[in-house]
Amino acid sequence: MSSVFNAEYHQFEKIPTNIFSDAAEASLYVAREIAETIRTNNAEDTHTVLGLATGSTPTNVYDELVRLHKEERLDFSNVITFNLDEYYPMEPDSMQSYVRYMDEYLFNHINIPRENIHIPDGTLSREEVIPFCKDYEREIDKYGGLDIQILGIGRTGHIGFNEPGSSVNSKTRLIALDSLTILDAASGFFGTENVPRRAITMGVGTILNAQRLLLMAWGEGKAPIIKKTVEGDITGQVPATYLQNHNNAEVILDNAASAELTRVKTPWLIGPIKWTDELIRKAVVWLSLNLQKPILKLTDQDYSEHGMNDILIDFGSAYTINIRVFNEIQHTITGWPGGKPNADDTTRPERKEPYPKRVLIFSPHPDDDVISMGGTFTRLADQGHEVHVAYQTSGNIAVFDEEALRFADFVTDYNEAFGLKDQNVMKLFDEARAFISQKSPGEVDSEKIKTIKSLIRRGEAKAACRYVGILDEHIHFLDLPFYETGKIRKKPIGTEDIKIVKKLIEEIKPHQIYAAGDLSDPHGTHRVCLNAIFKALDELKDETWMKDCRTWLYRGAWQEWDIDEIEMAVPLSPEEKKRKRSAIFKHQSQKDRPLFPGTDKREFWQRAEERNQRTAQLYDQLGLAEYEAIEAFVRYIP
């Protein structure tokens, strides 16, 4: 954890900013401050007024507050809450309702009186909205204003639903949602067409009147807007920048969300730092790309003019540093991801022995393997390794209803064509058609529909594996229980999830494990799946055979590793890039228009190719060999 606000950051950071290792640790910090405020006020027989947020950001905060209530008797009987916003129109019992969200995550589990809970009403007529908003403001004022307001932040920089252009003095009101906000919300509504176009939100002025503001952000996807918020100029185009004028605001980040801040990305620009091998590599790569000069052409003057003179003092001339970093990056490149047999592996990222290796590729969804590491997947199979693939979830919520109906219809026609008279088959199709015709947006699928959708994803995964050359008996479908809710919101990771992952690792005893380190997927499945793997590895770390196993993390579907982070780079030829694309195309239900595209409207194969080609271009710009595309990996060491 970094310090909250050091003087040397002041020239860049205009809001006190606290960086934690992960979202869980950061959430504890926020929850404990809220709890301390409640306890202090309770002791003085004074109420506590909390402004609350929704979305994925504060869920761990609410979990900790619930734990504190149940295990440490944190008393909410004198707490009054006001939520930031609600979609409009919105029924309170809808899956996407913030009323339902708050009940499920917090209110149903603590002793807060229902009359103390205030959430904007999404059921009002248009004529009732303005009077309601005025009353909402009066209610906040009646209790003396907000003691603490917690906030998330949207990619447009919105706080609450105060979109770009919102006034610093704005109050609670009905607002039209920005197209980017609608796109970000699409996964929760099963498509952009189902997202309400308006919302009732507290205004910026209302938020800024709170005594204490805590803005939280997790994940790589929030890093660019956090930089603008913390280091940029105050502007109505990024409403979160208004927090710079608040005398008691704090930004709470995990490491990933802090990635673009100057003190994290280029700390040498702030002042003298302690240079480590990782920082030297990061700085030299930054300097090379920033100046558009190959590493081996960087000069002493280049270093001196960009805050890196002390590298030269401590480690020698630019020439010495250039050679060192160039060789480090060059040694990440290998066409043998499983290790090259009968070769000197001194400078290779993977060892040559044993050969062939047992390889276990974990894929959160049934297509992440080929999207993110399809070229490497193929290389490992072609080079004779025993490759296993484990699909951690069914991926069934990402299948369109009409796809499920099409397959049910196919089974009916198939039975008729071959004289397989089974009335249950026709009945299944009729039931599926009836359910889907009456299904409302976001409604949980019936068990039969979920099964059909799971089988669709399973069949596509098998087809892709067979195309790559994987034996059927090496394809594993784990169907981790945390995922099987039929909703966007999943269960917390449980002991059964970890047990299933651990059992497979024990059975295969792999020499290599590949896992998705791409944590920016819209509904967090990648993050939960990775945690299950990490926990299983932690439980197995003392096993003798585990000492000969290496774990590599891939990305690609949502973003890519930074060049200075990459520890293994697997180049792809034009032909291999085509083979990867063909493997991705086997996942037909995700082709053309995936149900959950996230914030990038392109198809997954297009994203993957662009990222792989971009990585190759960056290697080229650094002065290394020119390749068609590169898949990148970072080693995980428990």
Secondary structure, 3 states (H helix, E strand, C coil): CCCCCCHHHCCCCCCCEEEECCHHHHHHHHHHHHHHHHHHHHHCCCCEEEEECCCCCCHHHHHHHHHHHHHHCCCCCCEEEEECEEEECCCCCCCCCHHHHHHHHCHHHCCCCHHHEECCCCCCCHHHHHHHHHHHHHHHHHCCCCCEEEECCCCCCCECCECCCCCCCCCCEEEECCHHHHHHHHHHHCCHHHCCCEEEECCHHHHHCCCEEEEEECCHHHHHHHHHHHHCCCECCEHHHHHHHCCCEEEEEECHHHCCCHHHHCHHHCCCCCCCHHHHHHHHHHHHHHHCCCHHHCCHHHHHCCCCHHHHHHHCCHHHHHHHHHHHHHCCECCCCCCCCCCCCCCCCCCCCCCCCEEEEEECCCCHHHHHHHHHHHHHHHCCCEEEEEECCCCHHHCCHHHHHHHHHHHHHHHHHCCCCCHHHHHHHHHHHHHHHHCCCCCCCCHHHHHHHHHHHHHHHHHHHHHHCCCHHHEEECCCHHHCCCCCCCCCCCHHHHHHHHHHHHHHCCCEEEEECCCCCCCCHHHHHHHHHHHHHHHHCCCHHHHHCEEEEECCCCCCCCHHHCCEEEEECHHHHHHHHHHHHCCHHHCCCCCCCCCCCCCHHHHHHHHHHHHHHHHHHCCCCCCCEEEEEEEECC
